[in-house]
Amino acid sequence: MTDSGDARPLEPWFAPFALVNGAAVGLTPILLPLAAARYGLGHVGLVMGGFNLGAFAAPLVGALADRYHAYRVLGTACAAIAALSLWLFPLAGPAVEVLLALGDGAGFAGAMTIANLLVVERRPKAEWNRRLGWLETALTVGQGGALVLAAWLSGLSARDGLVIGAIVPAAAIPLALLLIPRTPPVALHVGGPAGPACAAGPPTVVRPQVGVGGPPSRSASHRLASLGQVGEWGPASPSRAHDLHQRRRPLAGYPALLGGEFGWMLAAWTPAYAGSAIVFSL
């Protein structure tokens, strides 16, 4: 975690995520059905179901962010996908519209994942609730502004409304490039929050204070535990080897996970969720 000394509850990088959130939950639920209705009400359900199913991109984006720490690149890419999906939607055929709606939902879900990770990865745990609350406030403001804009855009043609609406997530692209902070890949702190020099210097190995003939002290063990994940510089051990193996193969555990009870739950929940989204969109 970094930048923990900054007491500002609102951060500049909230702005691009507020724009993407506004486009997804303010513009999309109103403008996409209006544009898709020319192919029938059933097609509207398919389009909105595809948009909601785009949420399955969130774990993939989270895995990429954890592995490569490319928060700025991923956030910008998600905003670009959302903008491109809205801009191309009125020009596409029925099948492509469903795919574009899926891309719009994936861009939205990925952006919200990055936004939450930027709080969790950069701030101490004691600040998470407050800062996530302010992030949600910024997202809600973006949604409210987008709903007001959608009220005006809905009176235009479907093509004009979506082309103008696509400007909202498109405006998030340069803001994401400028405002999303670069989070260092490894930030280990001992005994308190880190300063700016923590990420620049070499990692510090904390060794337990061992007395003569005695076990490590309680405070030393606690400091060691607070280090969390051991980096490449750590000593060889079975747990470290397993950790590095999982880093190089981040999807290695998914088959076992999906093959158990969670997989059955997901198999039942997915069609139920998609069906509900389609029914409520009709």
C-alpha positions as a Markdown table, in Angstrom:
| # | Residue | x | y | z |
|---|---|---|---|---|
| 1 | Met | 0.0 | 0.0 | 0.0 |
| 2 | Thr | 1.2 | 3.5 | -0.8 |
| 3 | Asp | 0.3 | 7.1 | -0.4 |
| 4 | Ser | -1.3 | 6.4 | 3.0 |
| 5 | Gly | -0.4 | 9.8 | 4.2 |
| 6 | Asp | -2.9 | 11.5 | 1.9 |
| 7 | Ala | -5.9 | 12.5 | 3.9 |
| 8 | Arg | -8.1 | 13.6 | 1.0 |
| 9 | Pro | -11.3 | 11.5 | 0.9 |
| 10 | Leu | -11.9 | 12.4 | -2.8 |
| 11 | Glu | -9.2 | 11.6 | -5.2 |
| 12 | Pro | -8.8 | 12.9 | -8.8 |
| 13 | Trp | -8.8 | 9.5 | -10.3 |
| 14 | Phe | -12.4 | 9.0 | -9.2 |
| 15 | Ala | -13.5 | 11.1 | -12.2 |
| 16 | Pro | -12.9 | 8.6 | -15.1 |
| 17 | Phe | -14.6 | 5.8 | -13.2 |
| 18 | Ala | -17.5 | 8.1 | -12.4 |
| 19 | Leu | -17.9 | 8.7 | -16.2 |
| 20 | Val | -17.7 | 5.0 | -17.1 |
| 21 | Asn | -20.2 | 4.2 | -14.3 |
| 22 | Gly | -22.5 | 6.9 | -15.5 |
| 23 | Ala | -22.4 | 5.6 | -19.1 |
| 24 | Ala | -23.1 | 2.0 | -17.9 |
| 25 | Val | -25.9 | 2.5 | -15.4 |
| 26 | Gly | -27.3 | 5.9 | -16.6 |
| 27 | Leu | -27.1 | 5.9 | -20.4 |
| 28 | Thr | -27.0 | 2.2 | -21.3 |
| 29 | Pro | -30.3 | 1.1 | -19.6 |
| 30 | Ile | -32.2 | 3.8 | -21.5 |
| 31 | Leu | -30.5 | 4.3 | -24.8 |
| 32 | Leu | -29.6 | 0.6 | -25.7 |
| 33 | Pro | -33.2 | -0.6 | -25.5 |
| 34 | Leu | -34.4 | 2.3 | -27.6 |
| 35 | Ala | -31.9 | 1.4 | -30.3 |
| 36 | Ala | -32.4 | -2.3 | -30.1 |
| 37 | Ala | -36.2 | -2.1 | -30.2 |
| 38 | Arg | -36.1 | -1.8 | -34.0 |
| 39 | Tyr | -35.4 | -5.6 | -34.1 |
| 40 | Gly | -38.3 | -6.4 | -31.7 |
| 41 | Leu | -38.8 | -6.5 | -27.9 |
| 42 | Gly | -37.2 | -10.0 | -27.6 |
| 43 | His | -34.0 | -8.6 | -29.1 |
| 44 | Val | -34.1 | -5.9 | -26.4 |
| 45 | Gly | -34.0 | -8.6 | -23.7 |
| 46 | Leu | -31.0 | -10.3 | -25.5 |
| 47 | Val | -29.1 | -7.1 | -25.6 |
| 48 | Met | -29.6 | -6.2 | -22.0 |
| 49 | Gly | -28.9 | -9.8 | -21.0 |
| 50 | Gly | -25.6 | -9.6 | -22.9 |
| 51 | Phe | -24.8 | -6.3 | -21.1 |
| 52 | Asn | -25.4 | -7.8 | -17.7 |
| 53 | Leu | -23.4 | -11.0 | -18.6 |
| 54 | Gly | -20.4 | -8.7 | -19.3 |
| 55 | Ala | -19.9 | -8.7 | -15.6 |
| 56 | Phe | -18.0 | -12.0 | -15.9 |
| 57 | Ala | -15.0 | -9.9 | -17.2 |
| 58 | Ala | -14.4 | -8.6 | -13.7 |
| 59 | Pro | -12.4 | -11.7 | -12.4 |
| 60 | Leu | -10.3 | -11.7 | -15.6 |
| 61 | Val | -9.5 | -8.0 | -15.2 |
| 62 | Gly | -8.8 | -8.5 | -11.6 |
| 63 | Ala | -6.4 | -11.4 | -12.3 |
| 64 | Leu | -4.6 | -9.3 | -14.9 |
| 65 | Ala | -4.3 | -6.3 | -12.5 |
| 66 | Asp | -2.9 | -8.6 | -9.8 |
| 67 | Arg | -0.4 | -10.1 | -12.1 |
| 68 | Tyr | 0.9 | -7.2 | -14.1 |
| 69 | His | -0.2 | -4.2 | -11.9 |
| 70 | Ala | -1.2 | -2.3 | -15.1 |
| 71 | Tyr | -4.0 | -0.4 | -13.4 |
| 72 | Arg | -3.7 | 2.6 | -15.7 |
| 73 | Val | -3.6 | 0.6 | -18.9 |
| 74 | Leu | -6.5 | -1.6 | -17.9 |
| 75 | Gly | -8.7 | 1.3 | -16.7 |
| 76 | Thr | -8.1 | 3.1 | -20.0 |
| 77 | Ala | -8.8 | 0.0 | -22.0 |
| 78 | Cys | -12.1 | -0.6 | -20.2 |
| 79 | Ala | -13.2 | 3.0 | -20.8 |
| 80 | Ala | -12.3 | 2.7 | -24.5 |
| 81 | Ile | -14.2 | -0.6 | -24.9 |
| 82 | Ala | -17.3 | 1.0 | -23.3 |
| 83 | Ala | -17.1 | 4.1 | -25.6 |
| 84 | Leu | -16.5 | 2.0 | -28.7 |
| 85 | Ser | -19.4 | -0.3 | -27.9 |
| 86 | Leu | -21.8 | 2.6 | -27.6 |
| 87 | Trp | -20.6 | 4.3 | -30.7 |
| 88 | Leu | -20.8 | 1.3 | -32.9 |
| 89 | Phe | -24.1 | 0.0 | -31.5 |
| 90 | Pro | -26.5 | 1.9 | -33.8 |
| 91 | Leu | -24.5 | 0.8 | -36.8 |
| 92 | Ala | -24.5 | -2.9 | -36.1 |
| 93 | Gly | -26.8 | -5.8 | -36.9 |
| 94 | Pro | -28.8 | -7.8 | -34.4 |
| 95 | Ala | -26.1 | -10.4 | -33.5 |
| 96 | Val | -23.3 | -7.8 | -33.4 |
| 97 | Glu | -25.5 | -5.6 | -31.1 |
| 98 | Val | -25.5 | -8.4 | -28.5 |
| 99 | Leu | -21.8 | -8.7 | -28.7 |
| 100 | Leu | -21.3 | -4.9 | -28.4 |
| 101 | Ala | -23.6 | -4.9 | -25.4 |
| 102 | Leu | -21.5 | -7.7 | -23.9 |
| 103 | Gly | -18.4 | -5.6 | -24.5 |
| 104 | Asp | -20.1 | -2.6 | -22.9 |
| 105 | Gly | -20.9 | -4.6 | -19.8 |
| 106 | Ala | -17.4 | -6.0 | -19.7 |
| 107 | Gly | -15.8 | -2.6 | -19.9 |
| 108 | Phe | -18.0 | -1.4 | -17.1 |
| 109 | Ala | -17.3 | -4.4 | -14.8 |
| 110 | Gly | -13.6 | -4.2 | -15.5 |
| 111 | Ala | -13.4 | -0.5 | -14.7 |
| 112 | Met | -15.2 | -0.9 | -11.4 |
| 113 | Thr | -12.9 | -3.8 | -10.5 |
| 114 | Ile | -9.8 | -1.5 | -11.1 |
| 115 | Ala | -11.4 | 1.3 | -9.1 |
| 116 | Asn | -11.9 | -0.9 | -6.1 |
| 117 | Leu | -8.4 | -2.4 | -6.4 |
| 118 | Leu | -6.8 | 1.1 | -6.5 |
| 119 | Val | -8.3 | 1.7 | -3.1 |
| 120 | Val | -7.4 | -1.7 | -1.6 |
| 121 | Glu | -3.9 | -1.8 | -3.1 |
| 122 | Arg | -2.9 | 1.7 | -2.2 |
| 123 | Arg | -4.5 | 2.4 | 1.2 |
| 124 | Pro | -4.2 | 0.8 | 4.6 |
| 125 | Lys | -7.1 | -1.4 | 5.6 |
| 126 | Ala | -8.3 | 1.0 | 8.2 |
| 127 | Glu | -9.1 | 3.5 | 5.4 |
| 128 | Trp | -10.9 | 1.1 | 3.1 |
| 129 | Asn | -14.5 | 1.7 | 4.3 |
| 130 | Arg | -14.2 | 5.5 | 4.2 |
| 131 | Arg | -12.5 | 5.7 | 0.9 |
| 132 | Leu | -14.7 | 3.0 | -0.8 |
| 133 | Gly | -17.7 | 5.0 | 0.5 |
| 134 | Trp | -16.4 | 8.2 | -1.2 |
| 135 | Leu | -15.7 | 6.2 | -4.3 |
| 136 | Glu | -19.3 | 5.0 | -4.3 |
| 137 | Thr | -20.4 | 8.6 | -3.8 |
| 138 | Ala | -18.5 | 9.7 | -6.9 |
| 139 | Leu | -19.9 | 6.8 | -8.9 |
| 140 | Thr | -23.4 | 7.8 | -7.8 |
| 141 | Val | -22.9 | 11.4 | -8.9 |
| 142 | Gly | -21.8 | 10.1 | -12.3 |
| 143 | Gln | -24.9 | 8.0 | -12.6 |
| 144 | Gly | -27.2 | 10.8 | -11.6 |
| 145 | Gly | -25.6 | 13.2 | -14.2 |
| 146 | Ala | -25.9 | 10.5 | -16.9 |
| 147 | Leu | -29.5 | 9.9 | -16.1 |
| 148 | Val | -30.3 | 13.5 | -16.6 |
| 149 | Leu | -28.3 | 13.4 | -19.9 |
| 150 | Ala | -30.2 | 10.3 | -21.0 |
| 151 | Ala | -33.5 | 12.1 | -20.5 |
| 152 | Trp | -32.5 | 14.5 | -23.2 |
| 153 | Leu | -30.8 | 12.0 | -25.5 |
| 154 | Ser | -33.8 | 9.7 | -25.5 |
| 155 | Gly | -35.7 | 12.4 | -27.4 |
| 156 | Leu | -33.2 | 12.2 | -30.3 |
| 157 | Ser | -32.8 | 9.5 | -32.8 |
| 158 | Ala | -31.3 | 6.2 | -31.6 |
| 159 | Arg | -28.1 | 6.8 | -33.6 |
| 160 | Asp | -27.6 | 10.4 | -32.5 |
| 161 | Gly | -28.4 | 9.6 | -28.9 |
| 162 | Leu | -25.8 | 6.8 | -28.7 |
| 163 | Val | -23.1 | 8.7 | -30.6 |
| 164 | Ile | -23.4 | 11.6 | -28.3 |
| 165 | Gly | -23.7 | 9.3 | -25.3 |
| 166 | Ala | -20.4 | 7.6 | -26.3 |
| 167 | Ile | -18.6 | 10.9 | -25.6 |
| 168 | Val | -19.1 | 10.2 | -21.8 |
| 169 | Pro | -17.0 | 7.1 | -21.6 |
| 170 | Ala | -14.7 | 8.5 | -24.3 |
| 171 | Ala | -14.0 | 11.5 | -22.1 |
| 172 | Ala | -12.8 | 9.0 | -19.4 |
| 173 | Ile | -9.9 | 7.8 | -21.6 |
| 174 | Pro | -7.6 | 10.8 | -21.4 |
| 175 | Leu | -8.6 | 11.3 | -17.7 |
| 176 | Ala | -7.7 | 7.7 | -17.0 |
| 177 | Leu | -4.3 | 8.2 | -18.7 |
| 178 | Leu | -3.6 | 11.3 | -16.7 |
| 179 | Leu | -5.2 | 10.6 | -13.3 |
| 180 | Ile | -5.0 | 6.9 | -12.5 |
| 181 | Pro | -1.9 | 6.5 | -10.3 |
| 182 | Arg | 0.9 | 4.1 | -11.1 |
| 183 | Thr | 0.8 | 1.6 | -8.2 |
| 184 | Pro | 4.1 | -0.1 | -7.6 |
| 185 | Pro | 4.0 | -4.0 | -8.0 |
| 186 | Val | 5.4 | -4.7 | -4.5 |
| 187 | Ala | 5.0 | -2.5 | -1.5 |
| 188 | Leu | 6.0 | -4.1 | 1.8 |
| 189 | His | 5.8 | -2.1 | 5.0 |
| 190 | Val | 6.7 | -2.8 | 8.5 |
| 191 | Gly | 5.5 | -1.1 | 11.6 |
| 192 | Gly | 3.3 | 1.5 | 9.9 |
| 193 | Pro | 2.2 | 3.2 | 6.7 |
| 194 | Ala | 4.8 | 3.6 | 3.9 |
| 195 | Gly | 6.3 | 6.8 | 2.7 |
| 196 | Pro | 7.2 | 7.7 | -0.9 |
| 197 | Ala | 10.6 | 6.2 | -0.5 |
| 198 | Cys | 9.3 | 2.8 | 0.5 |
| 199 | Ala | 8.7 | 1.7 | -3.1 |
| 200 | Ala | 12.0 | 3.1 | -4.4 |
| 201 | Gly | 14.4 | 1.4 | -2.1 |
| 202 | Pro | 15.3 | -2.2 | -1.9 |
| 203 | Pro | 13.1 | -4.5 | 0.1 |
| 204 | Thr | 13.9 | -4.9 | 3.8 |
| 205 | Val | 14.1 | -8.4 | 5.2 |
| 206 | Val | 12.8 | -8.4 | 8.8 |
| 207 | Arg | 14.4 | -11.1 | 10.9 |
| 208 | Pro | 13.0 | -12.3 | 14.2 |
| 209 | Gln | 14.8 | -11.3 | 17.3 |
| 210 | Val | 15.8 | -14.6 | 18.8 |
| 211 | Gly | 17.0 | -14.7 | 22.4 |
| 212 | Val | 19.5 | -17.2 | 23.7 |
| 213 | Gly | 17.7 | -20.5 | 23.7 |
| 214 | Gly | 14.3 | -18.9 | 23.2 |
| 215 | Pro | 11.6 | -18.6 | 20.4 |
| 216 | Pro | 11.1 | -15.5 | 18.3 |
| 217 | Ser | 9.4 | -12.6 | 20.2 |
| 218 | Arg | 5.7 | -12.0 | 19.7 |
| 219 | Ser | 6.3 | -8.6 | 18.1 |
| 220 | Ala | 8.8 | -10.0 | 15.7 |
| 221 | Ser | 6.4 | -12.7 | 14.6 |
| 222 | His | 3.6 | -10.1 | 14.1 |
| 223 | Arg | 5.9 | -8.0 | 12.0 |
| 224 | Leu | 6.8 | -11.0 | 9.9 |
| 225 | Ala | 3.2 | -11.9 | 9.4 |
| 226 | Ser | 2.3 | -8.4 | 8.3 |
| 227 | Leu | 4.7 | -8.7 | 5.4 |
| 228 | Gly | 2.2 | -11.0 | 3.6 |
| 229 | Gln | 3.3 | -12.2 | 0.2 |
| 230 | Val | 7.0 | -13.0 | -0.1 |
| 231 | Gly | 8.6 | -11.6 | -3.2 |
| 232 | Glu | 11.2 | -13.0 | -5.5 |
| 233 | Trp | 14.0 | -12.2 | -3.0 |
| 234 | Gly | 12.6 | -14.5 | -0.3 |
| 235 | Pro | 14.3 | -17.7 | 0.7 |
| 236 | Ala | 13.3 | -20.9 | -0.9 |
| 237 | Ser | 10.4 | -22.8 | 0.7 |
| 238 | Pro | 7.5 | -25.0 | -0.4 |
| 239 | Ser | 5.0 | -22.2 | 0.3 |
| 240 | Arg | 7.1 | -19.7 | -1.8 |
| 241 | Ala | 7.4 | -22.2 | -4.6 |
| 242 | His | 3.7 | -22.7 | -4.6 |
| 243 | Asp | 3.1 | -18.9 | -4.6 |
| 244 | Leu | 5.4 | -18.3 | -7.5 |
| 245 | His | 3.9 | -21.2 | -9.4 |
| 246 | Gln | 0.5 | -19.6 | -9.0 |
| 247 | Arg | 1.8 | -16.3 | -10.2 |
| 248 | Arg | 3.1 | -17.8 | -13.4 |
| 249 | Arg | -0.1 | -19.8 | -13.8 |
| 250 | Pro | -2.9 | -17.6 | -12.4 |
| 251 | Leu | -5.7 | -19.8 | -13.9 |
| 252 | Ala | -4.2 | -23.1 | -12.6 |
| 253 | Gly | -6.7 | -23.5 | -9.8 |
| 254 | Tyr | -9.8 | -22.6 | -11.8 |
| 255 | Pro | -10.6 | -26.1 | -13.1 |
| 256 | Ala | -10.7 | -27.5 | -9.6 |
| 257 | Leu | -12.7 | -24.6 | -8.4 |
| 258 | Leu | -15.3 | -24.8 | -11.1 |
| 259 | Gly | -15.5 | -28.6 | -10.8 |
| 260 | Gly | -16.8 | -28.5 | -7.2 |
| 261 | Glu | -19.9 | -27.1 | -5.6 |
| 262 | Phe | -19.1 | -23.6 | -6.7 |
| 263 | Gly | -19.1 | -24.7 | -10.3 |
| 264 | Trp | -22.6 | -26.3 | -9.9 |
| 265 | Met | -23.8 | -23.1 | -8.2 |
| 266 | Leu | -22.4 | -21.0 | -11.0 |
| 267 | Ala | -23.9 | -23.3 | -13.7 |
| 268 | Ala | -27.3 | -22.8 | -12.1 |
| 269 | Trp | -27.0 | -19.1 | -11.4 |
| 270 | Thr | -25.8 | -18.1 | -14.8 |
| 271 | Pro | -28.9 | -19.0 | -16.8 |
| 272 | Ala | -31.1 | -17.9 | -14.0 |
| 273 | Tyr | -29.4 | -14.5 | -13.9 |
| 274 | Ala | -29.5 | -14.2 | -17.7 |
| 275 | Gly | -33.1 | -15.2 | -17.9 |
| 276 | Ser | -34.1 | -12.7 | -15.2 |
| 277 | Ala | -32.2 | -9.9 | -16.9 |
| 278 | Ile | -34.0 | -10.7 | -20.2 |
| 279 | Val | -37.5 | -10.9 | -18.5 |
| 280 | Phe | -37.1 | -7.6 | -16.7 |
| 281 | Ser | -35.8 | -5.9 | -19.8 |
| 282 | Leu | -38.9 | -6.8 | -21.8 |
